[in-house]
Amino acid sequence: HNVQVPIDIKVDGIFNLACPASPVHYQRNPVETIKTSVLGAINLLELAKKYNCRVFQASTSEVYGDPSTSPQSEDYWGNVNPIGIRSCYDEGKRAAETLFMDYFRNFGVDIRIARIFNTYGPKMAQNDGRVVSNFIVQALKGENITIYGDGNQTRSLCYVDDLISGFIKFYEQTKVRGPMNLGNPDPLTMNELAQEVIDLCSSKSVVVYEKLPLDDPLRREPDISLATKYLNWSPAIGRREGLQRTIEYFKKVLALQ
Ligand code: UDP
């Protein structure tokens, strides 16, 4: 189903993960991207209201934009460009959070808002365009590793299984509705990531530097105190282990081609 279009099916609960999350994909059709977040939120909140069920929103660390404080905690309002190339995603997700809060305040809809920080793992698409899959595929193929900008920007990478366990714990508990950060509070620079991937792949790839995309955030690091306090959750899979599992996955995918 296209979440931009209203839907009426009897449901017990809703996880709204609709919307591409990779910058190259969400920027390809920006109007569709913001419609997916805004109209999708309205349609699924209406559905939750009608069937009186819980609805979970996959929001994003992008609501913090290019943050002026680090780590980012949920009470930080963000530093977002409303008219840039990332805005279709950032502002769409921000408006969706607004809608979730207003449906909660006005209609008592049972909401959960999770702010997801950079996540990776097996089953990512080879052409996803985000940094982990790009670097791994490039390293395994012996191609140049493309670092955008000077490579000193930081990200904190969460392995997918950890994220999903956080989703489920958050959805199932009844104490807090969010917004709640979910991510791995272990930042590293893109230069460091490139080196780690090259080492783990025993690759001969070399690093090349390309233009930094507009509005690319300089740093991103989740403060996960809320998740730790209310969900007793924190990531269990370290980056080395997570990267190794992801590398094994892409080795198999590339071997089949
Ligand atoms: N990046 C990079 N090379 C790539 C893809 C991404 O250096 O091939 C950088 C990108 O500019 C950003 C960081 O890696 O600073 C994370 O990018 P990604 O697209 O994975 O997610 P974002 O956090 O920007 O949404």
py3Dmol code that shows the C-alpha trace and the ligand (Angstrom):
import py3Dmol

protein = """\
ATOM      1  CA  HIS A   1       0.000   0.000   0.000  1.00  0.00           C
ATOM      2  CA  ASN A   2       1.067   3.582  -0.631  1.00  0.00           C
ATOM      3  CA  VAL A   3       0.787   5.332   2.736  1.00  0.00           C
ATOM      4  CA  GLN A   4       0.058   8.624   0.968  1.00  0.00           C
ATOM      5  CA  VAL A   5      -3.406   7.170   0.303  1.00  0.00           C
ATOM      6  CA  PRO A   6      -5.849   6.555   3.191  1.00  0.00           C
ATOM      7  CA  ILE A   7      -6.228   2.915   4.187  1.00  0.00           C
ATOM      8  CA  ASP A   8      -8.827   1.013   6.179  1.00  0.00           C
ATOM      9  CA  ILE A   9      -7.855  -2.440   7.399  1.00  0.00           C
ATOM     10  CA  LYS A  10      -8.501  -3.857  10.830  1.00  0.00           C
ATOM     11  CA  VAL A  11      -5.152  -3.733  12.604  1.00  0.00           C
ATOM     12  CA  ASP A  12      -3.921  -4.473  16.129  1.00  0.00           C
ATOM     13  CA  GLY A  13      -0.933  -2.139  15.920  1.00  0.00           C
ATOM     14  CA  ILE A  14       1.129  -0.159  13.424  1.00  0.00           C
ATOM     15  CA  PHE A  15       4.835   0.334  12.779  1.00  0.00           C
ATOM     16  CA  ASN A  16       5.309   3.190  10.319  1.00  0.00           C
ATOM     17  CA  LEU A  17       8.684   2.789   8.648  1.00  0.00           C
ATOM     18  CA  ALA A  18       7.562   4.151   5.281  1.00  0.00           C
ATOM     19  CA  CYS A  19      10.047   6.549   3.621  1.00  0.00           C
ATOM     20  CA  PRO A  20      13.475   5.979   2.107  1.00  0.00           C
ATOM     21  CA  ALA A  21      16.218   6.878   4.601  1.00  0.00           C
ATOM     22  CA  SER A  22      19.261   7.047   2.342  1.00  0.00           C
ATOM     23  CA  PRO A  23      20.029  10.604   1.175  1.00  0.00           C
ATOM     24  CA  VAL A  24      20.518   9.554  -2.471  1.00  0.00           C
ATOM     25  CA  HIS A  25      17.161   7.780  -2.510  1.00  0.00           C
ATOM     26  CA  TYR A  26      15.073  10.321  -0.596  1.00  0.00           C
ATOM     27  CA  GLN A  27      16.502  13.165  -2.664  1.00  0.00           C
ATOM     28  CA  ARG A  28      15.651  11.501  -5.975  1.00  0.00           C
ATOM     29  CA  ASN A  29      11.985  12.460  -5.654  1.00  0.00           C
ATOM     30  CA  PRO A  30      11.812  14.991  -2.809  1.00  0.00           C
ATOM     31  CA  VAL A  31       8.118  15.811  -3.193  1.00  0.00           C
ATOM     32  CA  GLU A  32       7.219  12.129  -2.882  1.00  0.00           C
ATOM     33  CA  THR A  33       9.497  11.916   0.160  1.00  0.00           C
ATOM     34  CA  ILE A  34       7.795  14.678   2.126  1.00  0.00           C
ATOM     35  CA  LYS A  35       4.337  13.454   1.057  1.00  0.00           C
ATOM     36  CA  THR A  36       5.217   9.973   2.316  1.00  0.00           C
ATOM     37  CA  SER A  37       6.153  11.299   5.749  1.00  0.00           C
ATOM     38  CA  VAL A  38       3.351  13.840   6.171  1.00  0.00           C
ATOM     39  CA  LEU A  39       0.377  12.199   4.420  1.00  0.00           C
ATOM     40  CA  GLY A  40       1.582   8.794   5.610  1.00  0.00           C
ATOM     41  CA  ALA A  41       1.581   9.993   9.223  1.00  0.00           C
ATOM     42  CA  ILE A  42      -1.935  11.412   8.893  1.00  0.00           C
ATOM     43  CA  ASN A  43      -3.326   8.281   7.247  1.00  0.00           C
ATOM     44  CA  LEU A  44      -1.776   5.882   9.758  1.00  0.00           C
ATOM     45  CA  LEU A  45      -2.715   8.042  12.742  1.00  0.00           C
ATOM     46  CA  GLU A  46      -6.303   8.066  11.450  1.00  0.00           C
ATOM     47  CA  LEU A  47      -6.157   4.286  11.185  1.00  0.00           C
ATOM     48  CA  ALA A  48      -4.810   3.986  14.753  1.00  0.00           C
ATOM     49  CA  LYS A  49      -7.525   6.363  15.960  1.00  0.00           C
ATOM     50  CA  LYS A  50     -10.268   4.384  14.242  1.00  0.00           C
ATOM     51  CA  TYR A  51      -9.149   0.995  15.611  1.00  0.00           C
ATOM     52  CA  ASN A  52      -7.900   2.375  18.904  1.00  0.00           C
ATOM     53  CA  CYS A  53      -4.470   0.775  18.526  1.00  0.00           C
ATOM     54  CA  ARG A  54      -0.848   1.707  19.144  1.00  0.00           C
ATOM     55  CA  VAL A  55       1.159   3.371  16.371  1.00  0.00           C
ATOM     56  CA  PHE A  56       4.957   3.521  16.232  1.00  0.00           C
ATOM     57  CA  GLN A  57       6.726   6.196  14.196  1.00  0.00           C
ATOM     58  CA  ALA A  58      10.222   5.646  12.828  1.00  0.00           C
ATOM     59  CA  SER A  59      11.572   9.169  13.197  1.00  0.00           C
ATOM     60  CA  THR A  60      15.187  10.108  12.786  1.00  0.00           C
ATOM     61  CA  SER A  61      18.250  11.841  14.164  1.00  0.00           C
ATOM     62  CA  GLU A  62      17.802  14.105  11.122  1.00  0.00           C
ATOM     63  CA  VAL A  63      15.288  16.073  13.192  1.00  0.00           C
ATOM     64  CA  TYR A  64      18.421  17.489  14.891  1.00  0.00           C
ATOM     65  CA  GLY A  65      19.802  18.690  11.529  1.00  0.00           C
ATOM     66  CA  ASP A  66      23.431  19.795  11.778  1.00  0.00           C
ATOM     67  CA  PRO A  67      23.476  19.817  15.584  1.00  0.00           C
ATOM     68  CA  SER A  68      25.210  22.541  17.546  1.00  0.00           C
ATOM     69  CA  THR A  69      25.492  20.260  20.575  1.00  0.00           C
ATOM     70  CA  SER A  70      26.819  16.744  21.037  1.00  0.00           C
ATOM     71  CA  PRO A  71      25.666  14.201  22.017  1.00  0.00           C
ATOM     72  CA  GLN A  72      22.091  14.950  20.978  1.00  0.00           C
ATOM     73  CA  SER A  73      19.406  14.398  23.606  1.00  0.00           C
ATOM     74  CA  GLU A  74      15.675  14.391  22.947  1.00  0.00           C
ATOM     75  CA  ASP A  75      15.142  17.869  24.404  1.00  0.00           C
ATOM     76  CA  TYR A  76      17.409  19.472  21.763  1.00  0.00           C
ATOM     77  CA  TRP A  77      15.221  21.175  19.126  1.00  0.00           C
ATOM     78  CA  GLY A  78      17.698  20.889  16.301  1.00  0.00           C
ATOM     79  CA  ASN A  79      19.382  23.034  13.696  1.00  0.00           C
ATOM     80  CA  VAL A  80      17.611  22.239  10.448  1.00  0.00           C
ATOM     81  CA  ASN A  81      17.734  24.018   7.092  1.00  0.00           C
ATOM     82  CA  PRO A  82      14.075  24.248   5.971  1.00  0.00           C
ATOM     83  CA  ILE A  83      14.889  24.815   2.286  1.00  0.00           C
ATOM     84  CA  GLY A  84      17.898  22.590   1.557  1.00  0.00           C
ATOM     85  CA  ILE A  85      18.253  19.287  -0.258  1.00  0.00           C
ATOM     86  CA  ARG A  86      17.837  17.286   2.971  1.00  0.00           C
ATOM     87  CA  SER A  87      14.738  19.244   4.020  1.00  0.00           C
ATOM     88  CA  CYS A  88      12.250  16.967   2.233  1.00  0.00           C
ATOM     89  CA  TYR A  89      13.312  14.243   4.653  1.00  0.00           C
ATOM     90  CA  ASP A  90      14.167  16.293   7.758  1.00  0.00           C
ATOM     91  CA  GLU A  91      11.105  18.523   7.675  1.00  0.00           C
ATOM     92  CA  GLY A  92       8.835  15.653   6.614  1.00  0.00           C
ATOM     93  CA  LYS A  93       9.945  13.650   9.652  1.00  0.00           C
ATOM     94  CA  ARG A  94       9.669  16.721  11.909  1.00  0.00           C
ATOM     95  CA  ALA A  95       6.132  17.416  10.690  1.00  0.00           C
ATOM     96  CA  ALA A  96       5.297  13.747  11.252  1.00  0.00           C
ATOM     97  CA  GLU A  97       6.451  14.072  14.880  1.00  0.00           C
ATOM     98  CA  THR A  98       4.195  17.133  15.220  1.00  0.00           C
ATOM     99  CA  LEU A  99       1.251  15.153  13.852  1.00  0.00           C
ATOM    100  CA  PHE A 100       1.944  12.245  16.200  1.00  0.00           C
ATOM    101  CA  MET A 101       2.033  14.572  19.211  1.00  0.00           C
ATOM    102  CA  ASP A 102      -1.149  16.382  18.125  1.00  0.00           C
ATOM    103  CA  TYR A 103      -3.054  13.146  17.564  1.00  0.00           C
ATOM    104  CA  PHE A 104      -1.941  12.095  21.030  1.00  0.00           C
ATOM    105  CA  ARG A 105      -2.907  15.421  22.656  1.00  0.00           C
ATOM    106  CA  ASN A 106      -6.163  15.897  20.783  1.00  0.00           C
ATOM    107  CA  PHE A 107      -7.456  12.368  20.290  1.00  0.00           C
ATOM    108  CA  GLY A 108      -5.512  10.309  22.830  1.00  0.00           C
ATOM    109  CA  VAL A 109      -3.917   8.125  20.145  1.00  0.00           C
ATOM    110  CA  ASP A 110      -1.412   5.692  21.687  1.00  0.00           C
ATOM    111  CA  ILE A 111       1.837   6.802  20.014  1.00  0.00           C
ATOM    112  CA  ARG A 112       5.529   5.896  20.152  1.00  0.00           C
ATOM    113  CA  ILE A 113       8.141   8.091  18.431  1.00  0.00           C
ATOM    114  CA  ALA A 114      11.646   6.627  17.999  1.00  0.00           C
ATOM    115  CA  ARG A 115      14.480   8.769  16.655  1.00  0.00           C
ATOM    116  CA  ILE A 116      16.738   6.385  14.779  1.00  0.00           C
ATOM    117  CA  PHE A 117      20.442   7.122  14.384  1.00  0.00           C
ATOM    118  CA  ASN A 118      22.562   5.652  11.574  1.00  0.00           C
ATOM    119  CA  THR A 119      21.813   1.942  11.308  1.00  0.00           C
ATOM    120  CA  TYR A 120      23.431  -0.734   9.146  1.00  0.00           C
ATOM    121  CA  GLY A 121      23.610  -4.470   8.667  1.00  0.00           C
ATOM    122  CA  PRO A 122      23.009  -7.429   6.366  1.00  0.00           C
ATOM    123  CA  LYS A 123      20.262  -7.092   3.744  1.00  0.00           C
ATOM    124  CA  MET A 124      21.081  -3.476   2.945  1.00  0.00           C
ATOM    125  CA  ALA A 125      20.906  -2.925  -0.788  1.00  0.00           C
ATOM    126  CA  GLN A 126      24.195  -2.775  -2.632  1.00  0.00           C
ATOM    127  CA  ASN A 127      23.115   0.537  -4.144  1.00  0.00           C
ATOM    128  CA  ASP A 128      21.689   1.884  -0.868  1.00  0.00           C
ATOM    129  CA  GLY A 129      24.125   4.787  -1.112  1.00  0.00           C
ATOM    130  CA  ARG A 130      24.773   5.138   2.599  1.00  0.00           C
ATOM    131  CA  VAL A 131      28.241   5.010   3.970  1.00  0.00           C
ATOM    132  CA  VAL A 132      28.555   1.509   5.442  1.00  0.00           C
ATOM    133  CA  SER A 133      27.287  -0.383   2.403  1.00  0.00           C
ATOM    134  CA  ASN A 134      29.210   1.905   0.031  1.00  0.00           C
ATOM    135  CA  PHE A 135      32.513   1.395   1.840  1.00  0.00           C
ATOM    136  CA  ILE A 136      32.073  -2.377   2.207  1.00  0.00           C
ATOM    137  CA  VAL A 137      31.078  -2.951  -1.419  1.00  0.00           C
ATOM    138  CA  GLN A 138      33.930  -0.738  -2.615  1.00  0.00           C
ATOM    139  CA  ALA A 139      36.443  -2.512  -0.342  1.00  0.00           C
ATOM    140  CA  LEU A 140      35.328  -5.986  -1.417  1.00  0.00           C
ATOM    141  CA  LYS A 141      35.474  -5.047  -5.102  1.00  0.00           C
ATOM    142  CA  GLY A 142      38.858  -3.356  -4.688  1.00  0.00           C
ATOM    143  CA  GLU A 143      37.391  -0.066  -5.881  1.00  0.00           C
ATOM    144  CA  ASN A 144      38.251   3.369  -4.502  1.00  0.00           C
ATOM    145  CA  ILE A 145      36.634   4.170  -1.142  1.00  0.00           C
ATOM    146  CA  THR A 146      34.719   7.417  -1.618  1.00  0.00           C
ATOM    147  CA  ILE A 147      34.927   9.741   1.373  1.00  0.00           C
ATOM    148  CA  TYR A 148      32.805  12.871   1.030  1.00  0.00           C
ATOM    149  CA  GLY A 149      34.419  16.054   2.358  1.00  0.00           C
ATOM    150  CA  ASP A 150      37.514  15.770   4.547  1.00  0.00           C
ATOM    151  CA  GLY A 151      36.245  12.654   6.324  1.00  0.00           C
ATOM    152  CA  ASN A 152      36.332  14.273   9.761  1.00  0.00           C
ATOM    153  CA  GLN A 153      32.545  14.259  10.127  1.00  0.00           C
ATOM    154  CA  THR A 154      31.330  11.734  12.704  1.00  0.00           C
ATOM    155  CA  ARG A 155      28.499   9.221  12.792  1.00  0.00           C
ATOM    156  CA  SER A 156      27.492   6.610  15.387  1.00  0.00           C
ATOM    157  CA  LEU A 157      26.621   3.289  13.797  1.00  0.00           C
ATOM    158  CA  CYS A 158      24.030   0.932  15.242  1.00  0.00           C
ATOM    159  CA  TYR A 159      23.752  -2.702  14.153  1.00  0.00           C
ATOM    160  CA  VAL A 160      20.289  -3.527  12.864  1.00  0.00           C
ATOM    161  CA  ASP A 161      19.455  -6.300  15.387  1.00  0.00           C
ATOM    162  CA  ASP A 162      20.133  -3.916  18.273  1.00  0.00           C
ATOM    163  CA  LEU A 163      17.877  -1.310  16.735  1.00  0.00           C
ATOM    164  CA  ILE A 164      15.033  -3.777  16.228  1.00  0.00           C
ATOM    165  CA  SER A 165      15.245  -5.004  19.821  1.00  0.00           C
ATOM    166  CA  GLY A 166      14.979  -1.347  20.872  1.00  0.00           C
ATOM    167  CA  PHE A 167      11.918  -0.876  18.629  1.00  0.00           C
ATOM    168  CA  ILE A 168      10.143  -3.829  20.194  1.00  0.00           C
ATOM    169  CA  LYS A 169      10.958  -2.901  23.781  1.00  0.00           C
ATOM    170  CA  PHE A 170       9.832   0.663  23.156  1.00  0.00           C
ATOM    171  CA  TYR A 171       6.627  -0.401  21.427  1.00  0.00           C
ATOM    172  CA  GLU A 172       5.664  -2.868  24.124  1.00  0.00           C
ATOM    173  CA  GLN A 173       6.216  -0.738  27.221  1.00  0.00           C
ATOM    174  CA  THR A 174       3.573   1.715  28.427  1.00  0.00           C
ATOM    175  CA  LYS A 175       5.514   4.274  30.481  1.00  0.00           C
ATOM    176  CA  VAL A 176       6.825   6.625  27.782  1.00  0.00           C
ATOM    177  CA  ARG A 177       5.763   7.582  24.275  1.00  0.00           C
ATOM    178  CA  GLY A 178       8.927   9.412  23.197  1.00  0.00           C
ATOM    179  CA  PRO A 179      10.440  10.941  21.260  1.00  0.00           C
ATOM    180  CA  MET A 180      13.209   8.518  22.202  1.00  0.00           C
ATOM    181  CA  ASN A 181      16.683   8.240  20.667  1.00  0.00           C
ATOM    182  CA  LEU A 182      17.723   4.759  19.533  1.00  0.00           C
ATOM    183  CA  GLY A 183      21.287   4.356  18.317  1.00  0.00           C
ATOM    184  CA  ASN A 184      24.797   3.392  19.280  1.00  0.00           C
ATOM    185  CA  PRO A 185      26.618   6.103  21.278  1.00  0.00           C
ATOM    186  CA  ASP A 186      30.033   5.301  19.798  1.00  0.00           C
ATOM    187  CA  PRO A 187      30.952   7.969  17.246  1.00  0.00           C
ATOM    188  CA  LEU A 188      33.774   7.711  14.742  1.00  0.00           C
ATOM    189  CA  THR A 189      34.954   9.788  11.803  1.00  0.00           C
ATOM    190  CA  MET A 190      34.361   8.650   8.236  1.00  0.00           C
ATOM    191  CA  ASN A 191      38.162   8.469   7.823  1.00  0.00           C
ATOM    192  CA  GLU A 192      38.286   5.991  10.720  1.00  0.00           C
ATOM    193  CA  LEU A 193      35.385   3.999   9.304  1.00  0.00           C
ATOM    194  CA  ALA A 194      37.065   3.740   5.902  1.00  0.00           C
ATOM    195  CA  GLN A 195      40.225   2.371   7.542  1.00  0.00           C
ATOM    196  CA  GLU A 196      38.291  -0.119   9.670  1.00  0.00           C
ATOM    197  CA  VAL A 197      36.428  -1.433   6.627  1.00  0.00           C
ATOM    198  CA  ILE A 198      39.631  -1.700   4.571  1.00  0.00           C
ATOM    199  CA  ASP A 199      41.304  -3.630   7.418  1.00  0.00           C
ATOM    200  CA  LEU A 200      38.353  -5.977   8.053  1.00  0.00           C
ATOM    201  CA  CYS A 201      38.071  -6.741   4.327  1.00  0.00           C
ATOM    202  CA  SER A 202      41.859  -7.080   3.945  1.00  0.00           C
ATOM    203  CA  SER A 203      41.307  -4.814   0.954  1.00  0.00           C
ATOM    204  CA  LYS A 204      43.771  -3.065  -1.313  1.00  0.00           C
ATOM    205  CA  SER A 205      41.307  -0.238  -1.963  1.00  0.00           C
ATOM    206  CA  VAL A 206      42.539   3.303  -1.589  1.00  0.00           C
ATOM    207  CA  VAL A 207      40.642   6.256  -0.214  1.00  0.00           C
ATOM    208  CA  VAL A 208      39.606   9.112  -2.500  1.00  0.00           C
ATOM    209  CA  TYR A 209      38.031  12.365  -1.389  1.00  0.00           C
ATOM    210  CA  GLU A 210      34.902  13.693  -3.100  1.00  0.00           C
ATOM    211  CA  LYS A 211      32.745  16.763  -2.657  1.00  0.00           C
ATOM    212  CA  LEU A 212      30.768  16.948   0.604  1.00  0.00           C
ATOM    213  CA  PRO A 213      27.011  17.005  -0.128  1.00  0.00           C
ATOM    214  CA  LEU A 214      25.185  20.172   0.978  1.00  0.00           C
ATOM    215  CA  ASP A 215      23.999  20.310   4.603  1.00  0.00           C
ATOM    216  CA  ASP A 216      25.813  17.068   5.493  1.00  0.00           C
ATOM    217  CA  PRO A 217      25.821  17.096   9.328  1.00  0.00           C
ATOM    218  CA  LEU A 218      29.262  17.438  10.920  1.00  0.00           C
ATOM    219  CA  ARG A 219      28.535  15.184  13.879  1.00  0.00           C
ATOM    220  CA  ARG A 220      25.945  12.808  15.165  1.00  0.00           C
ATOM    221  CA  GLU A 221      25.914  10.980  18.465  1.00  0.00           C
ATOM    222  CA  PRO A 222      22.867   9.801  20.374  1.00  0.00           C
ATOM    223  CA  ASP A 223      22.344  10.397  24.057  1.00  0.00           C
ATOM    224  CA  ILE A 224      20.509   7.183  24.923  1.00  0.00           C
ATOM    225  CA  SER A 225      19.896   7.854  28.636  1.00  0.00           C
ATOM    226  CA  LEU A 226      16.119   7.736  28.120  1.00  0.00           C
ATOM    227  CA  ALA A 227      16.226   4.366  26.354  1.00  0.00           C
ATOM    228  CA  THR A 228      18.567   2.992  29.001  1.00  0.00           C
ATOM    229  CA  LYS A 229      16.349   4.238  31.824  1.00  0.00           C
ATOM    230  CA  TYR A 230      12.938   3.235  30.476  1.00  0.00           C
ATOM    231  CA  LEU A 231      13.742   0.256  28.259  1.00  0.00           C
ATOM    232  CA  ASN A 232      16.885  -1.003  29.963  1.00  0.00           C
ATOM    233  CA  TRP A 233      18.243  -0.991  26.407  1.00  0.00           C
ATOM    234  CA  SER A 234      21.639  -0.330  24.959  1.00  0.00           C
ATOM    235  CA  PRO A 235      23.325  -1.806  21.884  1.00  0.00           C
ATOM    236  CA  ALA A 236      24.937  -5.202  22.476  1.00  0.00           C
ATOM    237  CA  ILE A 237      26.787  -5.664  19.186  1.00  0.00           C
ATOM    238  CA  GLY A 238      30.006  -3.691  18.826  1.00  0.00           C
ATOM    239  CA  ARG A 239      31.044  -2.109  15.546  1.00  0.00           C
ATOM    240  CA  ARG A 240      33.714  -4.658  14.690  1.00  0.00           C
ATOM    241  CA  GLU A 241      31.306  -7.551  15.109  1.00  0.00           C
ATOM    242  CA  GLY A 242      28.520  -5.747  13.260  1.00  0.00           C
ATOM    243  CA  LEU A 243      30.792  -4.770  10.385  1.00  0.00           C
ATOM    244  CA  GLN A 244      32.114  -8.334  10.120  1.00  0.00           C
ATOM    245  CA  ARG A 245      28.575  -9.732   9.842  1.00  0.00           C
ATOM    246  CA  THR A 246      27.719  -7.137   7.216  1.00  0.00           C
ATOM    247  CA  ILE A 247      30.909  -7.871   5.265  1.00  0.00           C
ATOM    248  CA  GLU A 248      30.056 -11.607   5.262  1.00  0.00           C
ATOM    249  CA  TYR A 249      26.630 -10.767   3.868  1.00  0.00           C
ATOM    250  CA  PHE A 250      27.995  -8.605   1.049  1.00  0.00           C
ATOM    251  CA  LYS A 251      30.662 -11.230   0.222  1.00  0.00           C
ATOM    252  CA  LYS A 252      27.850 -13.713  -0.458  1.00  0.00           C
ATOM    253  CA  VAL A 253      25.837 -11.204  -2.491  1.00  0.00           C
ATOM    254  CA  LEU A 254      28.833 -10.260  -4.644  1.00  0.00           C
ATOM    255  CA  ALA A 255      29.810 -13.930  -5.151  1.00  0.00           C
ATOM    256  CA  LEU A 256      26.410 -14.584  -6.742  1.00  0.00           C
ATOM    257  CA  GLN A 257      26.914 -11.899  -9.391  1.00  0.00           C
TER     258      GLN A 257
END
"""
ligand_1 = """\
25
UDP
N 29.608 9.309 3.097
C 30.870 9.144 2.532
N 31.005 8.310 1.470
C 29.963 7.588 0.951
C 28.680 7.756 1.532
C 28.560 8.635 2.602
O 31.859 9.743 2.973
O 30.178 6.828 -0.014
C 29.493 10.212 4.261
C 28.368 11.237 4.168
O 28.812 12.405 3.506
C 28.051 11.457 5.623
C 28.331 10.101 6.279
O 29.174 9.398 5.365
O 28.908 12.412 6.186
C 27.086 9.283 6.511
O 26.349 9.292 5.317
P 25.058 8.396 5.067
O 24.562 8.689 3.683
O 25.355 6.980 5.409
O 23.980 8.869 6.144
P 23.606 10.287 6.782
O 24.093 10.190 8.171
O 24.308 11.397 6.037
O 22.137 10.387 6.646
"""
view = py3Dmol.view(width=600, height=400)
view.addModel(protein, "pdb")
view.setStyle({"model": 0}, {"cartoon": {"style": "trace"}})
view.addModel(ligand_1, "xyz")
view.setStyle({"model": 1}, {"stick": {}})
view.zoomTo()
view.show()
